[in-house]
Amino acid sequence: MLSAKGNVFTLWVASWMGLMCLSAYCTPAQKSLLPQPPMCGNDAPERLITSLVAQLDEAPWMALIEYWKPNGSLSYLCGGSLINERYVVTAAHCVTSLPQGWTVHRIRLGEWDLSTSEDCDHSRCNDAPIDVAVDKITVHEDYKSPSRNHRNDIALIRLDRQMHYTETVAPICLPQNGPLQTQRYRTMHSVGWIEENFGPIGGKKLQVEQDLVDFQNCSSNYLQASIALADTQLCVAQQKDNRIDIAGGPLMQRIAGHWYLFGVASFGGRNYGTVELPNVYTNVMEYVDWIESNIE
């Protein structure tokens, strides 16, 4: 049995702990709005890459940005990646550096074949794609438009309603923890559609392996074109035969059975009249904190 002094001491400790819990020490950590595995980065079972054409349910986070043009027509020119029920991450220049009179109209999710109204592969068919209006666009505050080096080329698009995840509409994971952020991979993957003559995109969703290029060498080569890159960017070897890395689209890697977003397609050497310069992606690992602080 506790003595009177013991009771007093116990009450004092309880009171002190209660006060401490009013401070930051006992304040519950804010729950991340970004999904964690196994709730993200899931798609078709892992397979050997034998064809450029993606499977119906491959990369279900892939988004398309649709634009109103001055003549009243609509066009897809940029991509993005779904990262939770309400947000798509894309390149800042896809929502700021637009031709005169162009405006972002809506986001399409769950698309596979842009040439057909119904997506079917042999006897299997997908649900119809979903077109979602845009509620809000947040561009990185340090992105400068127009820009030759496209530093901080990243933006968030908030959808006007919450998405219900399906086999063809689901988020990709972000490299949030330390080990993932410090790992470096030689080979990545990108997903997109064929872009014909720098114009509208079309056809079936495609996927391809991409090789990362040594950043120091890439940066030195770009300096010769008077373009100064930053360590918040990644360099990827240009594709010789196929161009499917549409602006704003993902550069990704599969780790322990789940896909992670490591890059956002920003710009390429072809824009400067050379085939030697690699393509440049925004390094998502450097912007995870920014993304978390700008989603709600």
N, C-alpha and C positions, 0 to 999 in steps of 0.2 A: 504494500500500500504506500502511495506517495505521501510524503510529509507536506506540511503547509508550504514550506520553502520550495519543495519539489513542484507542487502545483503552481506556485507563482512563477517558477522558472519555465515550466511547460507553457503556461499562458503567454509569457513574454516571448518565447521562441515562436509560438504560433502567430502572435501579433506581428513579430518582425518579418516572418515569412510572408504574411499577408501583405505587408507594406512592400516587400521586395517584389511580389507578384504584380504590383501596380506599376513597377518599373519595366524596362525593356527586357530584364532577365527572364521574366516569366510570361512575356507577351508572346503568344503563338506566332510562329513564322507565317508570313503571308503565303497562302497557297498559290503555287504557280498556275497560271492560266494556260500553260503549254502542256499538252499531253505527254506522258511518258510511256515507254514500252510496257505492256504490249498493246497500248491504245493508239500507237502511231507507227508509221513506217511499215505497214503490212500491205503486201500485194500478192501477186501470183506466186506460187511455190517457186523456190530458187531453181533455175534451169540454165542449161548451157545456152549462150547467145549464138544462135545459128541463123537468125534473121533480123533484119533491121526493124521489121514490123513488130510492134509491141503486142502483147496479148490484150484481150478485152479488158481485163481487170488489173493490168499492170500500171504502176504509178498513178493510183487513184487520186493523188493530191494535185495532179497537173491541172492548172487553170488557164483559161484564155481570157484576155482582156479585149472587149469589143468596143469599138469607137464609132461615134457619130461623125460623119464627114459633112462638109459644107453643102454638098449636093443632096443630102438627105439619105445617102446610102450608109450601110454598116460594114465594118471590116475588122478582122482580127489581125493584129500586128505584133502583140506582145504576149508573153506568158507569165506565169507565176506559180506559186506553190501554196496549197492550203496547209496552215499550221495549227489551226484549231477550228472550233465550230463557227467562228465569226471572221477570221482573218486570213488574208492571202498576202504573202510577201512577194515583192517584185522589184524591178529596178526603178530608181527614182526618175530616170529619164523617160520611162514609159508613161509617166503621168504628168510630167512637166514639160519636157522638150518635144511638144507636139506640133505638127504642121498647123498653120493658121486656120482657125475655124474648127479644128478637131476637138472633141471632148470625150472623156471616158463615159461610156454608156452603161455597161453592166459586165458581169463576170460569168463565164460559162464553166461549169464543172461536169465531170463525168463524160466528156467527149472522147471519141475514139476515131471515127471516120468523118471528116468534115464534108465529104462528097455525098453522104447519104443522110436521110432523115432518121433511119433506124440503123443502129450499129449491130451487125451480125457477123459472126465468123463461123462458117459452115452452118451447123444447126443451132448454135448458141447465140442468143441475142442479149444485149444490155438493156437496162432501163433507159428511157430517153434522157438526154443531157438536161441539166438544170441551169436556167439563166437567172441570175440573182442581181438585183439592183445594188448600187453602191451607197453606203451610208456615210462614209468618211474616208478621206485619204490623208495619210500622215507621211510626209517626206522628211528624210533625215535633215536636220537643221543645218548641217555643214555641207550639204550638197549644193554645188554651184551650177546653175544652168544659164547659158550653155557652157560646156566644159570639155576640154580635150582629154583630160586624164580621168574624168568621171569618178573622182574620189567620193566615197560615201554614197555610192550609187545604189541606194536601197530605200524602199518605201513600203508602207503597210496599207492595205485596202480593207476597210471594215465593211462586211456585208450587211445588208439591211435586215437580215433575219438569220437565226441560228440554223446551221446545217445539221441534218440527220445523217449519220455515217452509214454508208452502204459499201458493197463490194467495189463500186466504181467512184465513190466520193468519200475520201478518208484522208486524214492529215499525215504529213511526213514528220519525223522527229527532228529536233534541233540538237546540236552537239552542246548540251548544257554542262555536263560534268567535266572535271579536270582532266581525267585520262583521255577522253575523247578529244578535248580541245588541244591536247599536246601531241596527239598522234598525227603522223603525216603519212599519206597514202600516195602511191605512185599512180595508180589507175582509179579513175572515177567513172561515173556514168552520167549521161545527159538524156533527156527525153524532150520530144517536141514534134514538130511537123516540118515538112519541106517548105522552104521559102524560095519562091521562084523569082529570080532576077530582082532581088531586094524588094519584092512587092508582097502582096498578100500571101498567107500561108494556106496550105490545103492538104488533102489526102488523109492517109491514116497516121495515127500516132506511131512514132518511131522511137527507138532507143539505140544508143551506141556507147561504146567504151571510149573514154577520153584519157589521154596521158597528161599528167601535170608536168610543167616545165620548170626547171630551176629558176627561182624567182630573181636571183641576183643577175643571172645572164639575161633573163627577160627584161628586167628593169634597165640594164645597160643598153640593150638593143633599142628599147623605146626611147631612151634619152637621145639617141641619134636622130629620132624623129621629133625631138623637142617635146617629148611627153614624159613627165616625171610621175612614175607610179609610186604607190605607198604600200607599206606592209599590210594594209587592210585589203589588199587585192591578191588574186591568184592568177597564174598564167597557165593556159592549157594549149597544147599543140593544135594547130588548125587541122580540120578534117579535109582530106584531099579530095574525097569523092562525094561527100554528103554534108550539107549544111542543115542541121536540125536544132542547133543550140539557139533558139529564138530568144530575143532580148527578154530579160526577166525570168527566163526559165531556169530549172534547177540543175545544179551539179551535185551529184549525190554518191554515197557509198553505202553498201550493205554491211552492217556490223552485227554479229551475233543474231542474225535473222531479221534485223530491222533496218530500214533505210533511214539515213540521216542526210539533212541538207547542209552541204558545205559551201556551196557557191551559188550566186545569182548572176546569170549572164549579163554582162555589161557592154563591152564593145570588142571589136576585133581589128587586127592589123589590116584587113582588107579595106577598111574605111580610109586608110591612108596610102592606098595605091601600092601595097606590097603584099606578097604571099608569105614572106619570111617571118613576120611578126606574129606571135601567138595571140590567141583570144584571151581577153581579160574578164575575170569574174570578181564580183564583190565577195570577200572572204567572210562568210556568215559567222564563223567562230568569233570574229572580232565584234559582232553586233548583237549577240544573244542578249546581253544586258539591256541594250537599247530597245530591242524588240519587246522584252518583258516589261520595260517601263512605259511602253507606249500602247499596250493592249489593255482592254478594260472589260 
